[in-house]
Structures are given as C-alpha cells and as structure tokens.
C-alpha cells in the first residue's frame, strides 16, 4: 500500500444553458491518496458490513478491505464457489450480491464468504442495481426490455416495468424522498453502419411508487446524437440532500435537480472532462470521474471549487464509503490492479 497527498487546483469560469455563469474556482484543501494493491482488473467497489468490497473481474474474486488500515484482510474466491463471469457487485441489507453470468444472481454472506442464496432467471440481464431493499434488473427479450424489481429474500419478481425496445436500459435506479427514481435511456439508430453508426439518444426520469409499484411520473431529461458507441445523455445519478445530482455527459456539467418538480437547483461545469461519467456524493461535495481516463474531480458546490486528482491509470468507476472515494484501477501490459482511496484532508 502506497500513500501520498495531492492537491491540483485549476481556476476558470464557465457559463451554460442550465444556470448562471460560475464564479472563479476557489483554492481547495489537499486530498490524501492511498493505493492498495489488489488483483488484475478491480472494477466495482461497495461499502458493506464495515468493509470495502472490491470485485476483481479477471481474477474472479472479491477483496475485503479494512478501511481502518487500508489492508486487504480477506478474499472471496468466486471461482472456487463455481461463480464465473461475475459482472456487477451491489449490497442489499448488508449482504453482497453479484451477477454471475447473464441469468444468475448470487447472494454472498460477507461474514463467511459463502453462498447465502442463488437465483436463476429465464431472461437475459447484464445489469444489477440495489435500491430500497430490492434488487433491480434490466431484462431483455429479442424485442422488449423490462426493468424488474426482485425480492432478494425470495428471488421472486415484485414488479416489472416495460422500458421499451432494443437499445433501451435503466441507467440508474435510486431511492430518494420516498420514491424510486429510474433513469430510462433509449438509443434509436438513425444512419450509418459499421463501427460508427449514428444514434439518437433520449433520456427520462421515471418516478415509481415503491408501495403500489406504479409509475406515477415521467420527466424528460433531454436528448443527443452520438456516433459509434452509444454515449448516454446522463452518465450517472447520485442522491444528495437537496435532490439528485446528474452528470450530463455531452454538456460536460453536473446538474442538481429536484426530481419532483424538475427544478434545477445547481449547475457545476466540468469542462476539463471530455466525458464526465461516474459521480458520488461525499458530504456536501460531488466527485466525478472521466470515462476511461485517469482524472477524478472533487467539486465543491458551495464555493464553485475544483480539485483534480490523477490516479495514474484509466478508471470508469468510483464509489463512496468511510469518508472517502474509492477508484479501482488497472495498469501495465500485464494488468496490475490497485484500489485508489481519495480522502479530503
């Protein structure tokens, strides 16, 4: 485990369609950076049962990291449990859940590392999310895509919501203000073939009543055209006290929205990032990562401040826990994994 302190501050001012021009960026405090060596391709991290848990997709294992010492104190060997091709890792009611292939979802007991329950489903799904004590899956057939709410205790379907046709998915599902909010995005092919077709992408925020399991509202979030890979309108959503922060990818800004009214409460440009993607809320600050790049930004809305940290290897995922932001990274011709912990001082 390596440690150093960084504090790179950039100053500028940006305006935009979503709000008034930002003031000059203010100097920020330093950020401690701890680097924990682990695995080959660490990719997803969650906080549960007093530990950080990190999925190593290539190594087919999950690391248990003690946040008090920044040491790997245990490991769940997924291959030994017969669980291969794990993709997502989430936590529900203190347990760990992984998607083990496209039809199988497994609960792991963090205390023992053993399989607590094993759910197999008929339809294909590659996405797994957790909100309000339930598991949320995006399942698809040849022509239709569904958002499914699953009871983790029984493995049974609680509700199904039709999202649309092919190229539709639920980018994020979160609980806020007594409701479930699902980001629905759809990419419609417009023109072109080969590696760079053109898509028209639209996004909306669906409000779901968790008691009746009914969609009670839909709020449009905008649209864009993309070429090649379908880059969404919204990269990620994070819950804050005043609403939902969204990374608006093509506008290169973060927007805080009251989802019940649609009112924009704050706008924070991140023009230094080509594709601002994953975001996490830590205290009053918002942290954002640049898609497949090495930089992570700490944004302080109260002062319009920015602190940029280079983690030395591309990353597309960040997680929050124990007063820090955690970024799994891998670098080198033979992948060498690390988990980078960033803590404001």
N, C-alpha and C positions, 0 to 999 in steps of 0.2 A: 504494500500500500504506500503510495506516494502522496505528498501534500505540499501545496504552495498556495500563495494568495495572489489574486489578480484584481485589477480594478481599471478596466479600459473604459474611458468615457468619451463619447462623441457629442458634439453640440451642433444643433441645427434647428430649423423651424420649418414645419410643413403644414400646409392647409389641406382642405379637401371638401368634398361634397357633403360629408356627413356631419360637419360641425365647424366651429371657428378655428382659425389658424392657431397652431400650438405655439406656446411661448418657448424661449430658448431653453435648451436642456440644461438641467442643473447638475452640478457635481454630485456624485454618489459615493457611498461607502464602499469598502473593499468586500470582495467575495472570496471566502476560503474554498479551495478546490482540493478535494480528496479523491485519489484514484485507487480503486480497489480492483486488483487483477482477478478476472474470472472468465473462464470458458473460451469459446471460439467466436460465437455470434450472440452475445447477450442482446435481447431485443425488447423485452417488456418487463416492467417492474411495477409491483404493487406493495402497499403497506398493509400488513395484517398480523394480528397476534403479537404485537410488539417487535416485529421484524420487517425488514425489506426483503421481498422475494423477487428474484430475477430469473426469467426464463432464458435459457441458452438453447436456441433452436437447433443449431448444428450439433451441439453436444448432448442434446436430448436430456436435459437435466434442469433443475431449479435450484438456485443458490439461496441459502438462508443467511442474511447479513445482519449482524448485530449493530444497530445504529449508534450504540454507546462506544463501540471500539472500532467500527468500520472494518471488521474482520468477517470473512466467510466462516461461519460456525457450523454449517451443516449443508447437506445437499440431498435433494430427492432425485434419484436416478430413474428417469421416466422409462428408459429402455428396459431396465430391469423389471419394471412393472408391466411391460408389454405395451407401453404407450409411446407410439412413434408419431412423427409428423405433427407435433404439438404446435399450435399457432398462437392462440390468444391465452392470456392469463388474467383472471379477474378474481375479486374476492367478494363473497356474499356471506353475511352473518359470521364472519371470522374464518370461514373455510376458503380454500383455494379451488378454483375451477379452471380447467383447461379445455380447449377444443382439441381433441386427439383425432385428427382427420376431419373429414367433411360431414360425418354423420354421428360422431361420438363425442359426448361431453362427460368429463370425469371430475368428481369432487375428491380433493386430497385433504386429509387431516393434517394441518400444519404441525401438530404435536408429535405425530408418529411417522408422517410421510407415507402413510398407507392410503389405499383407495377406500373412500367412505361411501361413494355411490357411483354408479356407472349408467349413463343414459345414452341410448341409441335412438336415433330418429331416422325416419324414412327419407325425408327430403334433404337435399344438399345445403350446407351452410358453411361459410368460412369466417363468419364474424360472431363474436361473443361479447356481450356487454352486461353490466350489472347496474340496477337502479331499483330503489325502494324494495329491497329484499327479494327481487326476482332476477332471473336471467332473461336476457333479450337477445334473440337470434334473428338474423336476416336469412330467410329460407327461400329457395327458388325452385321453380319447375322450368320447363322449356320456355314457357311464355309468360309466367307470372312470378312476382316477387312479393313476399309477405314479411311483415315484422311480427315475430312471435314472442309472447310473454310466457315464460315457463316457470313453474313452481320448482325450486331447487330441491325441495324435500321429497316430492313425489315424481319429478320428471315429467309431469303432465302439463299439457298446454292449458294455460289460463285464458288466453285471448289471442286472436290473430287479426292483423290489420293489413289489408291489401295495399301495398305500396305502389304497384304499377307493373309495367312490363320490364323486359330485359334492360340492363344498364340502370336500374333503379336500386337504391340501397338506403339504409338508415345509417348515416354517417356518425351519429352520436345519439345516445339516449341518456338523459339525466333527470334527476328529481329536483324540483325547485318549487317552493311556495305551494305545497300540497298537490301539485300536479306532476305528471310525467311529460317531458318535452322531447320529441323525437325529430331529429334533423333528417328530412327526406330530400334526396337529390336524385335527379334523373338526367341522363345524358342521351340526347337524340342525335343519331347520325345525320349529318347534313350533306357532306360531299367528300369525295376522295376515297382512295383505297390504299392498301399497302401500309407502310409504317406511320404515315401521317394523315389519317382521315380527319375531317373536321366534325366536331360535335357542338351542339347547342345544349348547354347545361343550365338547368333551373334548380332552385333550392327553396324549400319552405319549412317552417317550423310547425309541427303538429302538437297540439295540446291534448293529452289523454287524461281522462278522469280515472285514477287508479282504483276507485271503488266500483264504478259501473263498467270500466273498460270500454268506454266510448270516446271517440274523437270529438271534442267539443269546440275546437277552433283550429284554423289553419292560417298561418301568417306567411305571406310571400317574403323571401329574403333576397330576391334578385336573380340575375342570370348572366351568362357569359358565353363566349365562344372559345373553344380550345382546339388545338391540333395535336395529333399524336396521342399520348396518354391522356385520359380524361381527368384533368385537374378540376376539382370542385370549386364552387363558389365560396363555400365555407370549409376551411381546413379542420377546425376543431371548435368545441364549445366547452367552457368551464364555468362552474357555478360560483357566484360571488354574492355578497350580502345584498347588493343593490340590483341584481339581475343576472343576466348571462353574458359573459364575455365571448365574443366570436372572432376568430381570425378570418378576415376577408382576404382570401389568397391573392386575387388579381389586383385588388386595390392596395395591397400592402399596408394594411392597417388593422388595428384591433378595435372592436366596437362593443360597448356595453349597452345592452338593450333590456328594457323592462318587457318581458315576453307577453305579459297580459295586455299591455296597451300598445306595444310596438314602439314606444318612445325611446329614442336614442339618448342615453344619459351621459356617455363619454365616448370620445374618439381618440385613439392613440396611434399615430402613424409609425410604421416601421419600414421606412423607405429603403433602409440599408439592406433589407432582405428581399431577394427576388421572389421567394415563395414562403411567406410566414405560415407555419403549419401548426404543430402541436403547441397547446398552451396549458398552463397550470396556474392556479391562484394560490399564492402563499402569503397569508396575512392580507395586507392591503395592496400587494404588488402582483403584477401579472408577468409570468415568464413565458417566452415564446422561442421555439426552435425553428430553424430554417430547414426546409425539406432537403434531406440528403446532403447537408452542408455541415460545417464544423462549428458554427456560431450559435450561441444561445444568448438572448437578451433579457435582462431584468428591466421591466417597465414600471415606473412609479407614477401612477396617475395623479397623485396629489401634487407633485412637483413637475410633471412632464419630464421626469428624469429617465435616462437610459444608461445601463451599464452592459457592455458587451463582453462576453467570455468566449474564448476559443478553446474547445475541448480536444483539438488536435486530430480528430477523426470524424467522418460523417456520421450523423445521427438523425433519425426521424422520429424519435420518441423521447418524451420526458415525463417524469412522474413526481408527485409531491408526497412528502412524508417526513415526520420528525424534524420539522423546521427547515427542511432542505428540499432542493430539487435534484432528482437523480436522472442521469442520462446514460443508458447503456451504449457503448461504442465498440467498434472492432476496427483494427488497422493492420497493415502489413500484407505482404504477398501470401503468407500463411497466417490466416486470421488469428489475432491475439486480442482477446476480449478484456474490457475494463468496464467498471461502473463508475462514472464520474459523479461525485457528490458536490453540489454547489450550495454553500451556506452563507447568507449575508452576515457580515460582522457588525 
